[in-house]
Amino acid sequence: MSPDSSGHISTQPPPTTVLDYYTHHYRHSDRATWQTRIESGQILLNGQPTTSDTPLVAGQRLSYHRPPWQEPPVPLDIATIYEDDLLLVINKPSGLPVLPGGNFLQHTLLWQLRQRNPTAAPIHRLGRGTSGILLIAKTKAARAHLSQQMRQRQLGKTYRTLIGPADNLPDQFTITHPIGKIPYPQLGYIYGANPNGLDAHSGCTVVHHRPDATLLDVAILTGRPHQIRIHLATMGYPLLGDPLYIAGGHPHPEGTAIPSDCGYWLHAHKLSFIHPAGESMTLTCAPPPQLLP
């Protein structure tokens, strides 16, 4: 018997209770969690609510009814920047995941897009906390054409972000630290600064100095996971509000945050590519007020 199912106690078990039975056989949840489920009526014995200390005998039927899965709320105000028969370019809001994963399935950009077009496919990705321009193919042929540009590093992507005070930074600088998998207890691994990782290139331009922060434009040709967050952290300037990466390009030693946690400011505001019809295109998307000089 597995969660969300039911089954009979087919043989006489050793003297045990409902709580002991679930705690022993289904160890993906701890004892306190199973007790809460029993007390809330999610566990039925012979079709009736039961208690944690009810003894079990052969022939009884246990069932666990999992409550409906509630996805966390996300912003779904997806603005269109450009659209034709082959592609769609949108402004993704911060907080909306692009692909299903973790607690998100329907509350993702991909799910929302495919309700209208089953073949819609994002060509590149933006982190959940990142806002801005995202390129989407509407046909398989367009996807193949645009994906080839992505592989050949022909897509030009520029982001606006916010770091702490950085008066000593040059007006322009380049970061090329490799990025790869590093151990992370909560998830097994995440991506971070790793000398044995894959090459990564970020070209940075200082846009404006504030007393408490610095605005940067960052152009990338490579698209390593969380590249801008990691690269600026390797320089000693993690993104303001980033709950995960600290100076050095590694996760916080407490290990409580995950890569999809929000809190930082990062906006994709310029995208250049070649349309499947052959035309060179450059599209822009104004940053939010927090990222304006």
N, C-alpha and C positions, 0 to 999 in steps of 0.2 A: 504494500500500500504506500502511496506517495501523497504529498500534499495536494489538495484540490481533488482528492479521490476518496474512495471508501473501500473497506474490505472487512472480511470476517476474521475473528480470532479462531483459527482453524483447529488448534490443539490447545489443550489445557496449559496455559502459561504458568511459570513459577508465580507464586503470590506476588502480585504487582498491582499498581493503581494506574488510572488513566494517565496521570502526569508522568509516572515512572516509565510507562510504555513509550510515550512520545519522546521523552528525553533520551531514552536508550536507543530507539530505532531511528530517530530523525535528528541527528546531531548538528545539522546545519543551523539550528536555532538553539539557544541556551534554555535552561530550565525555567528561568523567570519569564521568557517570552512565551513558552508553551503554557505556563500557568495563566498568563494574561489572556491567551487565546481561549483557553478552557473557560475562564471566568466570564469572558465576553460572549460566549455562546457559539464560537466558531467550531468547536468540537462537539459532535453529537454521538451518543451511545444508543444504539437501536433507534435512531431517529429522534432522540430527545436530548435536550441540553443535559450536561452532566457536571460533575465536580472533580476537582483534581485528585481527591482521595478515594474516589469510587473504585472498588476492587473489580478486576476483570476475570471473566470465566470464559471457557470455550463456547463458541457459538454466537457470541455477541458481535455486533457490527459497529465499527468505529468509522467516523467520517470527519474529514476536516474541510471546511468551506472557507476558502481564502476570500477576504473582502475584495471588491473591485480595485484594480490597480489605479491609483490616482497619480498622474504625472504632475510634476511641479509646474506652476504657471510660468509662461514665457510671453514676451511681447511678440505679437503676430502682425504688427504694422509693417508690412514688407512693401516698400515703395519701388516702383519700376523706374529705372533710369533710361533704358533703351530696350526695344523689342521689335523683332521682325519674325519672319517665318522660320528662321534657323536658330536664332539665339535670343536669350533674355539676359539683361543685366539689371541687377537689383541692388538696393541699399539694405543690407542685412542689419537689423537692430542688435545692439549688444544684449546678450542674455539668451538669444535664440541659437540652439545648436544646429549645425548644418546637417549632420548625419545621426541616425539613431545610435544610441549607446547609453549605458548606465540606466538612469531613471527615465530616459526620453525615447519615445517612439513616434507618437502622433505630433507631439510638440517639437517637431524638427522642421527645418526648411525643406528637406527632401520630401517628407511626407506631405507637407502642404502643397508643394509644387506638383507632385504626382497625382493629386486629386484632380488636377486640371489637365496634366499631360503625363501619361505613364512613362514616356521615354525621357523626360527631363533629367539632366545629369549635371551637377556642379563640376566645373573643370578644375577648380582649385578649392581650397578650404580656408575658412576663417575660424579662429577659435571662438568658443561660445561667447566670451567676453569682448570679442573684437567686433566692431561695426564697420559698415562701409560696402564698397563695390565687390560684387561677386558675379562671376561670369558663368552662365548656365547654357548648355547646349540643349536644343529642343528636338533634334533628330540624331539618329545614330551616325550619319555621315558628318554632321557638324561636330559631334563629339569626337570622332576620330581626327578630324582636321585640327581642332583646338587642342586636343590632348597631345598631339605631336608637337605643337608649338610649346606646350608646357614642358615636355620632355627635353626639347632642344633649347630651353631657356630663352624663348623668344617673347614670352609674356613679360611686359614691364609693369611692376607693381610698386606703388609708392604709398607709404603709410605715414600718418601723423601720430605722434605719441608724446607722453609727458613723463619726464624724469625729475629728480630733485635738482637743487641748485648746482650748476656745473659751469662756473665762470672760467675754469681752466681748460675747458674743451676747445680744440681748434674749430674753426667755422665748418670745416669739412673733414671727415675721417672715415676710415674703412675698418670693418671688423671681419676677420676671416677665421675665427676659432671654429674647429670642427665640432659637430653636434652628433651625439649618439645616445644610446641607452645607458642609463646608470641605475644602480639598485635603489629601490624605494620601498620600504616595508609595507606601506599601505596598499600598494598596487602591484608589487613585484618589481616593476621598473617604471621609470619615466624617461623622457628625453632631457638632456642637460649638456653642459660643456664636457666634452670627452675628447682627449687628444687622439684617441683611436677611432673617433666617429667619422662621419661623412663631411666632405667639404661644405662650407657655407659662406656666403658673401653678403654683407650688408653695407651699403654706402649711406653714410649719415651726414645730414646737413643741419646745423643749428638754425632754427627759425626765429626764436625770440627768447631772451632771458627775462625771467621774472625774479622778484626777490626770493620767492620760495620754490621756484620750479623752472624748468627749461623745456621749451617746445622743440621737438626734432622732427624732421622728415627723414624717413628711412626707405631707401629703394633696395629691393631684393630681386635677384634673379633665381637663386635657389629657393626652395620652399620647404625647408626642414621644419618639423613640428615645433611650434612656439619659438621660431628662430629669433625674432626681434626681442622677445622677452629674455631669452637666454643670452643673446649677444650683448645687449646693453648691460645685463647683470655681470657679464665677464669683465666689463670695463669698470665695474664698481658703481654702476648707475642702474639698478633695477627700476622697472616702471613703477611710478608712484601708485600705491594701492595694490600692487601685485601680491596676492596672498601666498604664492608658492616660491618664486625664485628670489634668491638673495644675492648679494655681491659674490662674484665668482661663478655665477651661472649654475648654481646647484640649488636644490630645494631646501627650504627651511628645516633645520635639524629636528624640530618637533614632529615633523611629518604628519600634520593634520590636514593640510590642503591637498586638493587634487587639481590637475591641469585645467579642468573646465570651470573651476571657481572663478567668479568675476571679481571686480573691484578696481581694475586698472583701466587706463584710458589708452586705447589703440584703435585707430580708424584707417581703413583702406580708402584713400581719397583720389587715387589716380590709377588707371589701368590702360595699357597700350597692347594691342594685338592686331593680327591680320584677320579680317572677316573671311569666312569660308568662300565668299564671292570674290576675294582678292583685294579688297579695300583695306588700307591701314586705318585703324581707328584708335583714338585716344578719348577716353571718357573720364569725367571727374565727378566727385561727390563731396559736397561741402562738409567739413568736419563739424562736430557739435560745438556749441559755444565754449565748452571747457578746453577745447583744443585750438582756439583762435588766438592770435597775438593780442 
